[in-house]
Amino acid sequence: MYWKSAVVAGLLAQSGLALAQTQQAIAVAPAPTWATLSEPLDVPPDTQGTTFLRRQASFVRLTATGHELFSSQMIRVLQPQALEIGNIAIGWNPAAGEARVHKVVIHRRGQMIDVLAKAGFEILRREDQLEAAMLDGMLTAVLRVPDLRVGDDLEVEYSVPLHDATLREASHGLLFMGPSPPPGRYKLDLSWEDGQAPRTLITPDLAPLVKREPNRIVITVDNPAPLTPPRDAPPRYEWARIVEFSDFADWQAVSRRFHTLFAAASTLAPNSPLREEAAAIRASTPDPVKQAQAALELVQQQVRYVYVGLNGGNFTPASADETWERRYGDCKGKTVMLLALLAELGIPAEAVLVNNSASTDGLDQRLANPGMFDHVLVRAKVGGKTLWLDGTLPDVIEARAEPFLPYQWVLPLSAKGTALERLADKPFALPQVMELFDIDASAGFDTPATISLTTVRRGAEGLGQHLQFSSVSAAQLETAFKSQLTGSSTWDRIDTVKYRYDRATQAAILTITGTGPVEWEKEGAQGRYYRLPGGGFNPPGRRQRSETGAGAIPFYQAPDYTCHVTTVRLPQGTEVADWGFNSVFDTMLYGETYYRMMELRKDDRTLRLVRGNRVEQLEIPPEKAERDNARLGDFDNSMAILSYSPGEMGEPWGGLKPVPAVAEIDWAAANPPCLPADVIAPLPKR
C-alpha cells in the first residue's frame, strides 16, 4: 500500500527484480494469545485438484500503536506439482516493525516434523520494481521447505505488522476471503484492545456468518460457494466477501490528516532556492496560466521520478526543498513542490488523492481508508478556471482542464476536510485509437499499391508509445520498422517512418509509407472486390443475465472511442460508375454509437471510408438493454466492401454524407468527423 505514479512506473519499464541478502534474522516466537485457531477440516476422499486447504485463518489485531496480521495455513499436498507450496515467502515493511514466524511444520502419517529445527529463513530486500524507479524497502523472508512430500500437510504460521509508519495509531484495512476461494476451512478474525474499536463495514454476503464477541468479530465458513458478479456489471459489484475496518470517522478526516502532511512538506525555508525559481517564473510572464504551466514544467523536467517508500515514505511526502535539492521525487514529493511554487506565485491550489491502478466505483459506499488511493496530483484555480497538474507525467502532458486519466472518485485535501468528490463521466472528445489508411491503387489491380498508414494513440497507451519512440533517433526508429515490417503481408517495402507527438490533442502520431499488396478478390469474369481495412464492426454482445436478483443492476461498459479512416484511389482504366460499396449505417446500441459512412468521388476517383464508435453511456439500465436486445438482430456487422462490377448499376444509398479523404484534413486534430455531426457537436471540450 503506497502512493506512486502508476502511469509513469508502468511506462518506464516492466518490473525488474533486485535482491539483496541482509544480516537481519526473522524472529521465531510463540503464536499470539489473542489468535484462537479452529480444528483443521478433514480432507474429503473425493477431493480433486493439486491441494486441499485444511485451514486458512487471518487474524488482525488493533492496538494503540497500530495493527498486525497473524496468518495460519495448513495445506494438504495432493499432487507433485503442488510441492512448490514449500517455497514460503513472508513480506513486510520494516518501518512498521518486525515480522515473526511461529511455526513451520510438516504433518506426515501422525508425525509432526519441525522444519525450523533444521532449516531457517533467509531475509531478502526485494525491490521488484527497481527498473520502474520505485523503492519500497520491503523485506521478504524466504524458506524452501526440505523433504516436503505428496500426502503431507504443510502448516505455516507467522505475524507481520500492517500499519503504515506515518499513520501508526490510525488503523485501516481489509480482511477478505475472495469471491471464488478453493474449497477448505476459512476464518476471518478482527479484534482490538480496549478503546481501539474501529468502524467496520461487512459486505452482505458475509453478514449472516458474523459472530460478534467482546472486542472481536469472527467469521468462519467451510467450503464457501463461488460468488460470480452479474455479467457486465459495474466494478462496484465485484466488491465481495470483505470486512473493512478504519479508525477514520469519514473521508473529511482523511482529507484533514493528509492536508497536514502536505501543508508541512510544501512550506519553504526562508532561504529556499525554490523561492528564486518562483520569482524567475513570475518575471517571465504576468499570465497566471502560463506561470502555472512553467511551474509544472520545472517539476516535470528538472525532478526525475523515483518512488521512495522507505522509512515511512508510503504516505509521508518528502519536503519541497528536499525534493528540489536531490532532484528526484515520487508523486508526493513532486506534488508538494508544485504546491510550494504555486503558493509563491499566488495561485490557489490543492493536493488531490486519486487511484491510478484500480477502479474507484462504489468508493462512496465504503469506509474512509487512505489505502484506496495510490496517487496524488494538484488541482489549481487560475482565473476562475480549473487546471489539473501532474508532476510525475512527461512534460508533453501540460496543465489541463481535466485530469489526464479519467478518474471517478477523488479526495481533495484541505484544512477543514473535504468529502469525496465525484468527477463527471464524459465520453471521450477525441478518439483514443485511430488508424488512417491512404491506399493508391491507381496503377492497377495486379500492381502493388502505394500505402500510407497513420496510427494515432492517446491516453496512457499514447504516452507509452511516445516514451518508447522518442527515446531513439528518427533514423533508428525508421530502421527498426523497416526491419520488422518489410516483406510482411501488408508491406513489400517501407520508404519512410515519421513520428511526432501532438501536444494540443496529446496524441502519439506514427506515419509509415511504402508499397504493399492490395488483396483484390475476383468475383465473376471481370468483377473484383476489396475488404477495406478498418471498415467492419464486431457486433456487440447481448446484454442479458440469468442470475436471479440481478434485474435492477445496470450493464457496464468501459469508456472507448475508436476511429478508422480509409481512402482508396481506384485503378486507372475503370469507370467510377462501375464501382460500389456495400453499406453505411448510423446507429446506437447499448449506449454506444456505431457509425460507418462511405463516399465515391468522381473528381479524384477515390473511395472514402470513415468508421467510428464511441461509448456514450457507461451504465445501461436493464430496460434499455432489453429494448436493444430486440434490435441486435438488425445490426450490420458486415465488413466494408469496395466492389467493381463492369456494366452493372448498383442500388443508390440514401442518407449519404461527404467523407473527407485521409489527406484532405488533419484527422488527428480536434473534432475529427469520425461520428455523425449531431453526436459530436454537443460535446464540451475536455
WOZIHU-V257566 format. One record per residue. N is the residue number from 1. RES is the residue in one small letter. PHI is phi in whole degrees, -180 to 180 (* if undefined). PSI is psi in whole degrees, 0 to 359 (NA if undefined). NEAR is the number of other ideal C-beta (glycine too) atoms within 10 Angstrom. Layout:
n: <N;N>
res: <RES;RES>
phi: <PHI;PHI>
psi: <PSI;PSI>
near: <NEAR;NEAR>
This chain:
n: <1;2;3;4;5;6;7;8;9;10;11;12;13;14;15;16;17;18;19;20;21;22;23;24;25;26;27;28;29;30;31;32;33;34;35;36;37;38;39;40;41;42;43;44;45;46;47;48;49;50;51;52;53;54;55;56;57;58;59;60;61;62;63;64;65;66;67;68;69;70;71;72;73;74;75;76;77;78;79;80;81;82;83;84;85;86;87;88;89;90;91;92;93;94;95;96;97;98;99;100;101;102;103;104;105;106;107;108;109;110;111;112;113;114;115;116;117;118;119;120;121;122;123;124;125;126;127;128;129;130;131;132;133;134;135;136;137;138;139;140;141;142;143;144;145;146;147;148;149;150;151;152;153;154;155;156;157;158;159;160;161;162;163;164;165;166;167;168;169;170;171;172;173;174;175;176;177;178;179;180;181;182;183;184;185;186;187;188;189;190;191;192;193;194;195;196;197;198;199;200;201;202;203;204;205;206;207;208;209;210;211;212;213;214;215;216;217;218;219;220;221;222;223;224;225;226;227;228;229;230;231;232;233;234;235;236;237;238;239;240;241;242;243;244;245;246;247;248;249;250;251;252;253;254;255;256;257;258;259;260;261;262;263;264;265;266;267;268;269;270;271;272;273;274;275;276;277;278;279;280;281;282;283;284;285;286;287;288;289;290;291;292;293;294;295;296;297;298;299;300;301;302;303;304;305;306;307;308;309;310;311;312;313;314;315;316;317;318;319;320;321;322;323;324;325;326;327;328;329;330;331;332;333;334;335;336;337;338;339;340;341;342;343;344;345;346;347;348;349;350;351;352;353;354;355;356;357;358;359;360;361;362;363;364;365;366;367;368;369;370;371;372;373;374;375;376;377;378;379;380;381;382;383;384;385;386;387;388;389;390;391;392;393;394;395;396;397;398;399;400;401;402;403;404;405;406;407;408;409;410;411;412;413;414;415;416;417;418;419;420;421;422;423;424;425;426;427;428;429;430;431;432;433;434;435;436;437;438;439;440;441;442;443;444;445;446;447;448;449;450;451;452;453;454;455;456;457;458;459;460;461;462;463;464;465;466;467;468;469;470;471;472;473;474;475;476;477;478;479;480;481;482;483;484;485;486;487;488;489;490;491;492;493;494;495;496;497;498;499;500;501;502;503;504;505;506;507;508;509;510;511;512;513;514;515;516;517;518;519;520;521;522;523;524;525;526;527;528;529;530;531;532;533;534;535;536;537;538;539;540;541;542;543;544;545;546;547;548;549;550;551;552;553;554;555;556;557;558;559;560;561;562;563;564;565;566;567;568;569;570;571;572;573;574;575;576;577;578;579;580;581;582;583;584;585;586;587;588;589;590;591;592;593;594;595;596;597;598;599;600;601;602;603;604;605;606;607;608;609;610;611;612;613;614;615;616;617;618;619;620;621;622;623;624;625;626;627;628;629;630;631;632;633;634;635;636;637;638;639;640;641;642;643;644;645;646;647;648;649;650;651;652;653;654;655;656;657;658;659;660;661;662;663;664;665;666;667;668;669;670;671;672;673;674;675;676;677;678;679;680;681;682;683;684;685;686>
res: <m;y;w;k;s;a;v;v;a;g;l;l;a;q;s;g;l;a;l;a;q;t;q;q;a;i;a;v;a;p;a;p;t;w;a;t;l;s;e;p;l;d;v;p;p;d;t;q;g;t;t;f;l;r;r;q;a;s;f;v;r;l;t;a;t;g;h;e;l;f;s;s;q;m;i;r;v;l;q;p;q;a;l;e;i;g;n;i;a;i;g;w;n;p;a;a;g;e;a;r;v;h;k;v;v;i;h;r;r;g;q;m;i;d;v;l;a;k;a;g;f;e;i;l;r;r;e;d;q;l;e;a;a;m;l;d;g;m;l;t;a;v;l;r;v;p;d;l;r;v;g;d;d;l;e;v;e;y;s;v;p;l;h;d;a;t;l;r;e;a;s;h;g;l;l;f;m;g;p;s;p;p;p;g;r;y;k;l;d;l;s;w;e;d;g;q;a;p;r;t;l;i;t;p;d;l;a;p;l;v;k;r;e;p;n;r;i;v;i;t;v;d;n;p;a;p;l;t;p;p;r;d;a;p;p;r;y;e;w;a;r;i;v;e;f;s;d;f;a;d;w;q;a;v;s;r;r;f;h;t;l;f;a;a;a;s;t;l;a;p;n;s;p;l;r;e;e;a;a;a;i;r;a;s;t;p;d;p;v;k;q;a;q;a;a;l;e;l;v;q;q;q;v;r;y;v;y;v;g;l;n;g;g;n;f;t;p;a;s;a;d;e;t;w;e;r;r;y;g;d;c;k;g;k;t;v;m;l;l;a;l;l;a;e;l;g;i;p;a;e;a;v;l;v;n;n;s;a;s;t;d;g;l;d;q;r;l;a;n;p;g;m;f;d;h;v;l;v;r;a;k;v;g;g;k;t;l;w;l;d;g;t;l;p;d;v;i;e;a;r;a;e;p;f;l;p;y;q;w;v;l;p;l;s;a;k;g;t;a;l;e;r;l;a;d;k;p;f;a;l;p;q;v;m;e;l;f;d;i;d;a;s;a;g;f;d;t;p;a;t;i;s;l;t;t;v;r;r;g;a;e;g;l;g;q;h;l;q;f;s;s;v;s;a;a;q;l;e;t;a;f;k;s;q;l;t;g;s;s;t;w;d;r;i;d;t;v;k;y;r;y;d;r;a;t;q;a;a;i;l;t;i;t;g;t;g;p;v;e;w;e;k;e;g;a;q;g;r;y;y;r;l;p;g;g;g;f;n;p;p;g;r;r;q;r;s;e;t;g;a;g;a;i;p;f;y;q;a;p;d;y;t;c;h;v;t;t;v;r;l;p;q;g;t;e;v;a;d;w;g;f;n;s;v;f;d;t;m;l;y;g;e;t;y;y;r;m;m;e;l;r;k;d;d;r;t;l;r;l;v;r;g;n;r;v;e;q;l;e;i;p;p;e;k;a;e;r;d;n;a;r;l;g;d;f;d;n;s;m;a;i;l;s;y;s;p;g;e;m;g;e;p;w;g;g;l;k;p;v;p;a;v;a;e;i;d;w;a;a;a;n;p;p;c;l;p;a;d;v;i;a;p;l;p;k;r>
phi: <*;-154;-98;-159;-99;-64;-63;-66;-61;-71;-84;-66;-173;-71;-61;-98;-144;-120;-118;-141;-75;-105;-88;-71;-109;-78;-74;-108;-148;-64;-65;-65;-72;-83;-108;-111;-91;-85;-66;-67;-82;-65;-82;-63;-65;-99;-63;-112;106;-89;-142;-134;-87;-70;-162;-137;-128;-124;-116;-119;-118;-101;-130;-70;-112;135;-150;-138;-112;-110;-122;-135;-136;-132;-125;-88;-87;-105;-140;-57;-68;-88;-64;-66;-66;-75;-91;-92;-136;-120;-110;-161;-96;-65;-66;-88;144;-102;-91;-136;-105;-108;-162;-136;-132;-104;-100;-140;49;84;-102;-115;-107;-80;-66;-70;-72;-132;-147;-132;-81;-101;-102;-120;-100;-109;-104;-78;-128;-61;-69;-94;60;-132;-121;-110;72;-65;-106;-133;-95;-122;-147;-101;-65;-78;60;-81;-128;-63;98;-76;-105;-101;-114;-133;-134;-156;-130;-137;-74;-112;-71;-83;-64;-74;-108;-52;-88;-102;-78;-164;167;-137;-119;-144;-108;95;-72;-137;-74;-68;-58;154;-106;-123;-144;-116;-138;-116;-134;-153;-72;-57;84;-116;-61;-92;-76;-130;-146;-119;-63;-57;-69;-100;-54;-67;-95;-73;-116;-101;-126;-58;58;-161;-125;-128;-130;-127;-152;-106;48;-61;-71;-63;-110;-114;-64;-54;-61;60;-84;-58;-56;-63;-80;-87;-78;-141;50;-133;-110;-98;-142;-161;-89;-84;-67;-164;-69;-62;-66;-63;-59;-64;-62;-80;-61;-58;-64;-74;-65;-65;-71;-92;-80;-86;-68;-56;-104;-62;-62;-68;-64;-67;-63;-65;-64;-66;-65;-62;-72;-79;-162;-86;-77;-64;-65;-69;-65;-62;-65;-64;-63;-62;-63;-61;-68;-68;-89;-103;-127;-76;-83;-144;-81;-126;-103;-75;53;83;-79;-59;-113;-87;-78;-65;-68;-60;-65;-66;-62;-69;-66;-91;63;-150;-175;-96;-62;-69;-63;-68;-66;-67;-67;-63;-59;-65;-64;-66;-63;-64;-87;76;-104;-62;-154;-142;-82;-132;-83;-140;-123;-93;-118;-151;-70;-102;-58;87;-62;-68;-99;-116;-71;-66;-150;-63;-68;-77;-117;-133;-154;-142;-141;-121;-121;-119;-111;-129;57;80;-111;-97;-127;-104;-129;-123;-71;-85;-85;-59;-72;-74;-96;-88;-58;-128;-72;-137;-60;-63;-100;-80;-79;-108;-101;-133;-128;-71;-100;-152;-65;-82;93;-118;-76;-54;-121;-95;-82;-69;-76;-136;-64;-61;-78;-128;-60;-85;-134;-135;-133;-121;-104;-118;-116;-98;-102;-66;-71;131;-63;-103;-113;-55;-93;-84;-126;-124;-121;-115;-110;-126;-129;-124;71;-61;-65;-65;-67;-63;-65;-64;-61;-72;-76;-78;-84;-125;-74;-59;-66;-65;-64;-64;-62;-63;-71;-61;-65;-79;-102;-60;86;-79;-65;-97;-126;-85;-150;-106;-95;-140;-135;-129;-131;-153;-115;-92;-66;-62;-111;50;-127;-89;-120;-120;-122;-118;-123;173;-127;-168;-76;-112;-83;-76;-93;-82;-141;75;-72;-123;-73;-142;-147;-139;-80;-68;-64;75;-97;-99;-112;-80;-66;-68;-75;-65;-93;-149;-130;-105;-67;-74;80;-100;-63;-92;-81;-71;-93;-115;-142;-70;-61;-160;-159;-126;-147;-126;-129;-135;-123;-122;-87;-71;-59;-65;87;-114;-91;-60;-64;-89;-104;-156;-141;-85;-162;-127;-160;-148;-148;-130;-133;53;74;-128;-84;-121;-139;-141;-131;-131;-147;-99;-116;-78;-64;-118;55;-127;-107;-116;-130;-134;-133;-135;-144;-144;-77;-97;-140;-75;-119;-112;-62;-57;-67;-70;-62;-64;-63;-73;-58;-70;-94;-62;-63;-91;-69;-90;-105;-72;-68;-81;-116;-101;-124;-121;-136;-58;83;-111;-102;-75;-71;-70;-95;-95;71;-75;-129;-62;-125;-65;-72;-56;-85;-82;-134;-90;-67;-82;-80;-69;56;-69;-80;-87;-133;-58;-59;-73;-86;-74;-55;-73;-72;-75;-72;-85>
psi: <102;162;140;176;97;329;306;315;319;332;330;319;162;156;131;190;123;124;136;123;135;169;353;142;143;138;140;122;162;155;150;147;340;0;114;121;149;161;144;152;138;147;120;146;335;21;134;163;181;335;166;130;96;329;133;119;135;119;132;130;126;132;181;344;10;208;159;162;131;126;136;132;141;118;131;129;117;336;155;324;349;357;345;348;348;356;93;136;126;117;146;164;114;340;338;341;197;148;153;139;137;327;136;106;141;127;119;112;50;356;152;120;115;105;323;348;339;3;150;165;146;140;124;146;116;111;79;1;34;319;342;19;46;125;115;350;10;143;149;126;126;145;129;105;120;150;35;134;160;134;347;155;123;122;128;132;136;165;140;145;138;342;155;144;331;318;44;315;350;93;149;144;193;148;131;155;333;151;331;64;157;161;149;188;127;147;130;130;118;121;165;153;164;135;1;20;125;169;140;152;125;132;148;333;338;341;318;344;356;132;120;131;170;126;31;144;128;136;123;136;142;134;60;137;148;142;122;118;152;141;136;29;156;155;332;338;356;355;100;150;58;137;118;144;147;142;354;131;322;180;333;324;321;316;314;315;316;334;321;316;314;326;318;317;335;2;122;148;156;325;25;132;338;335;321;321;318;321;321;322;315;322;337;335;141;351;117;330;316;328;316;319;320;320;318;315;324;315;318;319;327;353;111;155;123;119;128;106;17;148;49;15;1;313;338;120;143;151;158;318;319;318;318;323;318;350;28;155;163;194;326;313;318;325;314;328;318;315;320;315;316;323;319;329;358;25;116;134;158;151;144;126;136;175;120;346;355;157;142;14;126;4;329;347;8;171;153;120;111;341;350;353;149;10;157;140;190;139;126;155;115;115;37;0;155;134;134;132;127;106;348;346;156;159;357;345;103;177;135;156;339;157;154;320;149;88;158;288;134;162;103;146;134;160;323;342;126;142;168;144;131;116;142;141;129;142;152;132;335;147;138;335;128;144;126;111;126;108;115;97;20;341;345;167;326;11;136;144;157;127;138;126;122;127;141;128;134;177;203;323;317;321;320;320;322;315;324;311;326;352;355;163;163;321;319;319;315;318;319;316;323;317;322;322;333;129;5;179;338;329;128;322;142;124;309;152;122;139;143;158;123;110;325;319;6;61;134;119;118;127;126;130;150;205;153;169;149;120;80;122;142;143;107;200;317;350;154;155;158;126;110;131;138;15;342;157;140;135;144;154;150;134;93;142;150;350;135;145;5;10;328;356;127;162;139;145;138;151;142;149;115;156;131;131;132;133;130;124;123;150;137;154;1;153;135;328;341;3;152;177;165;311;152;158;160;104;165;130;135;39;18;132;132;123;129;125;138;152;133;128;127;327;321;10;56;151;129;137;138;133;124;148;141;137;120;334;122;325;128;124;147;324;325;321;321;320;318;333;322;339;350;328;339;0;130;102;23;154;157;122;127;122;147;118;90;131;359;138;119;160;131;145;143;161;22;145;153;145;119;145;163;318;355;329;168;97;337;355;184;150;51;146;58;346;167;147;325;344;320;320;316;351;133;163;142;NA>
near: <17;20;26;26;26;21;24;24;23;18;19;16;12;8;13;12;10;13;12;10;10;12;5;13;11;22;12;14;12;9;17;16;6;14;20;14;16;15;8;20;19;11;17;10;5;5;13;9;11;17;20;23;20;20;19;20;20;20;24;24;23;25;16;12;14;20;25;23;17;21;17;22;19;23;23;23;22;16;11;10;10;19;17;11;17;21;11;18;11;20;15;22;24;18;20;19;18;15;24;22;21;19;17;23;20;20;17;15;6;5;8;11;16;11;21;14;9;9;13;15;21;14;19;18;17;18;19;16;21;15;15;22;19;24;17;22;18;18;20;19;23;17;20;12;19;11;12;19;11;13;11;22;19;24;20;21;21;24;25;21;21;20;22;25;20;17;22;18;13;18;26;25;22;16;22;17;23;13;17;12;18;16;18;23;21;24;20;24;24;23;21;22;13;8;9;18;12;21;15;16;15;20;16;8;16;20;9;8;16;14;10;9;9;6;16;15;21;17;21;14;16;10;13;20;11;9;15;11;17;18;15;19;17;18;15;17;16;15;19;17;23;18;22;22;23;23;20;21;12;15;25;17;16;27;27;17;18;26;19;12;18;22;16;12;23;24;15;20;11;5;8;18;12;21;16;11;19;23;12;11;21;15;8;11;12;8;12;19;15;14;22;26;19;20;29;26;16;21;26;22;11;12;20;13;24;15;26;20;24;15;12;16;23;26;21;19;28;21;21;28;21;14;26;24;13;14;10;17;27;30;30;29;28;30;33;30;31;28;27;27;29;27;17;20;19;10;21;10;23;18;27;23;26;23;20;23;11;12;17;21;18;15;23;14;9;20;21;23;22;25;16;22;23;19;26;29;25;28;18;23;15;20;10;5;11;12;23;21;28;29;30;27;23;17;15;17;19;17;21;14;11;17;17;19;18;16;21;20;21;23;27;17;24;15;10;8;19;19;14;21;15;13;14;8;13;14;20;18;16;22;26;19;16;24;18;24;20;21;23;16;21;17;15;14;15;9;13;16;21;17;24;18;21;19;18;24;20;23;20;16;13;22;24;16;21;22;16;13;19;15;9;13;9;12;9;11;18;18;14;13;18;17;10;11;19;13;12;10;8;15;22;15;14;22;14;13;20;13;20;14;18;17;11;9;20;20;24;25;24;17;17;21;17;22;16;21;14;21;11;18;11;10;13;9;6;12;16;19;19;22;15;24;20;18;24;16;19;8;12;17;12;11;22;13;16;7;12;6;8;14;10;8;20;19;24;21;19;9;16;15;23;16;25;24;27;26;25;26;18;22;20;10;8;17;12;15;13;17;21;21;21;19;13;21;15;15;15;17;21;23;23;19;20;21;22;25;22;24;19;20;15;11;6;13;17;23;26;21;25;27;25;23;22;25;17;19;18;20;15;20;14;16;9;17;19;12;12;20;14;8;12;16;7;9;16;14;11;14;15;23;18;25;18;20;16;14;9;12;9;14;6;7;15;6;8;12;14;9;22;16;21;21;13;12;12;12;22;23;12;12;14;22;19;24;26;15;9;8;17;17;9;6;16;9;9;16>
